[in-house]
């Protein structure tokens, strides 16, 4: 029995050596690609720097994003609102002109009819308003800061989305390369078994199993290719039709930042800054309402002239003092504004707290992913040795079945795909961690 198994295994080796050049090329390519597990898990160095490519891609997306354009317009509107609030300190000038037909019938004297033209002007300037204009200006200023930070937050959210999609694109490209090698490997076994079954029909079940494994490998390859195409569709939605070439990104964000640094950076995030500006703006608005219910002083100058029937000219200047005594609903207005201020502060504090807990969660996820990556790398080296030994024993000694060979091959390529996935999972989590604080572009620069 052992002699028969050895003879069949020898036939397999002879088959691999006697098949057409295409089959041998596939096997030789696979042997060269499997020389190192490190190179199997990550692509060789590309002429294009992945960090520079990500920066250019993010800039391209931000430059064409309508969402960022809308945020920029909101910022410009807030700037105009601030200028309007500052202008309230300036004097107000108004001029009036008019003409009319008049008829005057005095008690004594004849009736007078004719054309009458009149012109007038008014100049009003605030002198003292208990700080109302100052608080309104502060309110508009904080709203402008909130709009600026809102634009920065929109840019950050879009940037991390682009980085994540670019990494997924690289991930699925690597998976496709690995599954392509798996398909070639299974094709080699099918080629060998086709020659073996011509000599020994009893091995037909092994050929069917090898063909099944080849179909499964090809299905996995197609799934990775489909995921790659879908990712590129989503990326084109943001960056346009012209996408840069795919480069290896398995080490772009491989360094895990310290949790303490991320926790400190949370307060520097643009969303937190926008929420804080909103809270300060609401407080300034509340103070402006209170100031509006206090005394105010303004100066005014007026003049009028009439020509035609009843010629007359008069002018006047004076100081106006407004002393509010009773304003219905004034206390309710202040209370309402104060409660909105407190609500905005609570929202800001809740945002900071939730982001810090989110940072802890992401840090744990990234630590786990990097640890799994190191463990899988060790398993991958052992899997490669088992794979090589199993194939050698099947081809040369006849002491292993084809099912052992296919199991070793499937385990090896599954480990390679798992290694790629853990690397990119860790990087994407690290990107999310950076986006909680100063932004994902900080480590990329």
WOTA-V964295 format. One record per residue. RES is the residue in one small letter. D_FIRST is the distance of its C-alpha to the first C-alpha in whole Angstrom. Layout:
# WOTA-V964295
res = (RES/RES)
d_first = (D_FIRST/D_FIRST)
This chain:
# WOTA-V964295
res = (x/x/x/x/x/x/x/x/x/x/x/x/x/x/x/x/x/x/x/x/x/x/x/x/x/x/x/x/x/x/x/x/x/x/x/x/x/x/x/x/x/x/x/x/x/x/x/x/x/x/x/x/x/x/x/x/x/x/x/x/x/x/x/x/x/x/x/x/x/x/x/x/x/x/x/x/x/x/x/x/x/x/x/x/x/x/x/x/x/x/x/x/x/x/x/x/x/x/x/x/x/x/x/x/x/x/x/x/x/x/x/x/x/x/x/x/x/x/x/x/x/x/x/x/x/x/x/x/x/x/x/x/x/x/x/x/x/x/x/x/x/x/x/x/x/x/x/x/x/x/x/x/x/x/x/x/x/x/x/x/x/x/x/x/x/x/x/x/x/x/x/x/x/x/x/x/x/x/x/x/x/x/x/x/x/x/x/x/x/x/x/x/x/x/x/x/x/x/x/x/x/x/x/x/x/x/x/x/x/x/x/x/x/x/x/x/x/x/x/x/x/x/x/x/x/x/x/x/x/x/x/x/x/x/x/x/x/x/x/x/x/x/x/x/x/x/x/x/x/x/x/x/x/x/x/x/x/x/x/x/x/x/x/x/x/x/x/x/x/x/x/x/x/x/x/x/x/x/x/x/x/x/x/x/x/x/x/x/x/x/x/x/x/x/x/x/x/x/x/x/x/x/x/x/x/x/x/x/x/x/x/x/x/x/x/x/x/x/x/x/x/x/x/x/x/x/x/x/x/x/x/x/x/x/x/x/x/x/x/x/x/x/x/x/x/x/x/x/x/x/x/x/x/x/x/x/x/x/x/x/x/x/x/x/x/x/x/x/x/x/x/x/x/x/x/x/x/x/x/x/x/x/x/x/x/x/x/x/x/x/x/x/x/x/x/x/x/x/x/x/x/x/x/x/x/x/x/x/x/x/x/x/x/x/x/x/x/x/x/x/x/x/x/x/x/x/x/x/x/x/x/x/x/x/x/x/x/x/x/x/x/x/x/x/x)
d_first = (0/4/5/5/6/9/10/11/12/14/15/17/19/20/21/23/25/25/27/31/33/33/30/30/33/32/29/31/34/32/31/34/36/33/34/37/37/41/41/39/41/44/45/47/50/52/55/57/58/57/60/62/60/61/64/65/63/65/68/68/67/70/72/72/71/74/73/74/77/78/78/80/83/83/84/87/88/88/90/93/93/94/96/98/98/100/102/104/106/107/111/111/113/114/117/118/120/122/125/127/130/132/136/138/141/143/145/148/148/146/143/141/138/135/132/131/128/126/124/122/120/118/116/114/113/111/112/111/108/107/104/103/102/100/98/97/96/94/92/92/91/88/87/87/84/82/82/81/78/77/77/75/73/72/71/68/67/66/65/62/61/61/59/57/56/55/53/51/51/50/47/46/46/43/41/41/40/37/36/36/34/32/32/31/28/27/28/26/23/24/24/21/19/22/20/17/17/19/16/14/16/14/14/18/19/18/20/23/22/23/26/27/27/29/32/32/33/35/37/37/39/41/42/43/45/47/48/49/51/53/53/55/57/58/59/61/63/64/64/65/63/62/59/59/55/52/52/50/52/49/52/55/56/53/56/57/61/62/63/66/67/66/68/71/70/70/74/74/72/74/74/75/78/79/79/81/84/84/85/88/89/89/91/94/94/95/98/99/100/102/103/104/106/108/112/112/114/114/117/118/121/122/124/126/128/130/132/134/136/136/135/134/132/130/127/126/124/123/120/118/117/115/115/112/114/112/109/107/103/103/102/99/98/98/96/93/93/92/90/88/88/87/84/83/83/80/78/78/77/75/73/73/71/69/68/67/65/63/63/62/59/58/58/55/53/53/52/49/48/48/47/44/44/43/41/39/39/37/35/34/34/31/29/29/28/25/25/24/22/20/20/19/16/15/16/15/12/10/11/13/14/16/18/19/20/22/24/24/26/28/29/30/32/34/35/36/38/39/41/43/44/45/47/49/50/51/53/55/56/57/59/60/61/64/65/66/69/70/67/64/66/67/63/63/66)
